[in-house]
Amino acid sequence: MSRRFGEIKPLKTRGGRRLPREGLSRILVRGTNWIGDAVMTLPALAWIRETYPRARITILAKPWVAAVYRLSPHVDDVLIFERPGRHEGSAGLFRLAGALRKEGFDAAILLQNAIEAAIIASLAGIPIRAGYNTDGRGILLTHAVVVNREVRRIHQTRYYLEMVRALGCRGAETRPRLKLTGEMEEIGERVWRRYNLEGRPLAGMAPGAAYGPAKRWPAARFSALADMLTETLAARVVLFGSAADGEVTGEVTAKARHGLLNLAGKTNLEEAVALIARCRLFVSNDSGLMHVSAALGVPTVAVFGSTNPVTTAPLGEKVRIVRKDIPCSPCLKKRCRGDFACMNLIGPEEVFAAAQAAWEA
C-alpha cells in the first residue's frame, strides 16, 4: 500500500478557498469518535500544527478517545463532548456551543464528518468553519472541501491529510505516532505492579471488535495462538478490550490451556495504552487498540477479514497483516452471510508465524 500523495488528484475547497496563513491564534479541531479513527487523524493534527506553529490547538472529543488526543504533542487542550451527559439533546448542544463561544476560537477544523460538528461550530459563532462537505453540511462551512469517490478509497490517514492539505496545511508526518508522557509512564508502572507482570515478556491480544462479529477471528483460534505464544516464546498473554468485549475475552480465556490475564473492561483507555506500550507483541482484529499499538511502535500483527486493509490497516514499520484474498472480502458487513471463509481460512499456525517473526525482529 503506497503512501505517496501523487496517486490521487488533489482535492479542492468550494470556491478554491484556503485557510488564512495569519491571524489564527486559537483553533478548535473536532476530533473523531472512535479510537482507531482518532489515531488515524494524528498526522492531520501534525500538519495543522506545522502550518500554525504558534496557534493554540484545542480538540473537542468524546471522553473515550480523549486519551489518544492527549498523547499528541500537537494538541494543547482537550475539551470533552459529554454526550451522553450534559451535552445531550438540543439544550446540551446549545450549552456546549455557549462554552465554545467563550473560548474565542478563530477557526474550527472538523475532522468528524457529521453535520452535527458543523452545527456546533456555527452555534458557537466560530467565523471560519472548515471540513469535508459530507452529511449535507456544506452550507454551514466557510471552507468546504469537496469529497469524491477517489478519496474515500484511500487509507483513512490520508483521507484526513488530503482534507487539511486542501485547506492549505502542509507537513511531513504521514504515519500516526504516539509517545507516552511521564504521567502515562507512571500509569503503566502502576498497572504493571497491580497485576504483578514482572518476569516474562508481554504479548497483548485484542480479540474483540466493536463493529461486529464479522471482524472477529474465532475466539478458539486466539486461545490456540495464546498457548503457542506461552509455550514457544514464554510470553505472558494479556487480553485487552472494553467491557463489551468481556464475552469474547472470557471465551478465549476459557479455551486456552494456559492461564491468561483478562483485562477487558478492567482498565480505562489511559491504562490500556500505557500497558500496551510495554508489550513486546500485540495481536488484534481490525480494532482501535490495533491502531494504538502500531502508533506506539509495538510489533503488531493484525488479522483482517471483512474489512479493507487498504483503507484501515495499521501503519508502521513493525506491522504485519494476516488475511486471505478471497472474492467476498472485504465485504464490510457486520455479520457474515456465508461461511465466514475470510476468517475461517486463517489458522492459528499462520498467525503464530507472523507473531514469532514480529517477536524476533
Beta strands, then each sheet from edge to edge (+ up, - down):
strand 1: 26-30
strand 2: 56-61
strand 3: 77-80
strand 4: 107-110
strand 5: 128-132
strand 6: 143-145
strand 7: 202-206
strand 8: 236-239
strand 9: 261-262
strand 10: 281-285
strand 11: 300-303
strand 12: 319-322
sheet 1: 3+ 2+ 1+ 4+ 5+ 6+
sheet 2: 9+ 8+ 7+ 10+ 11+ 12+
end
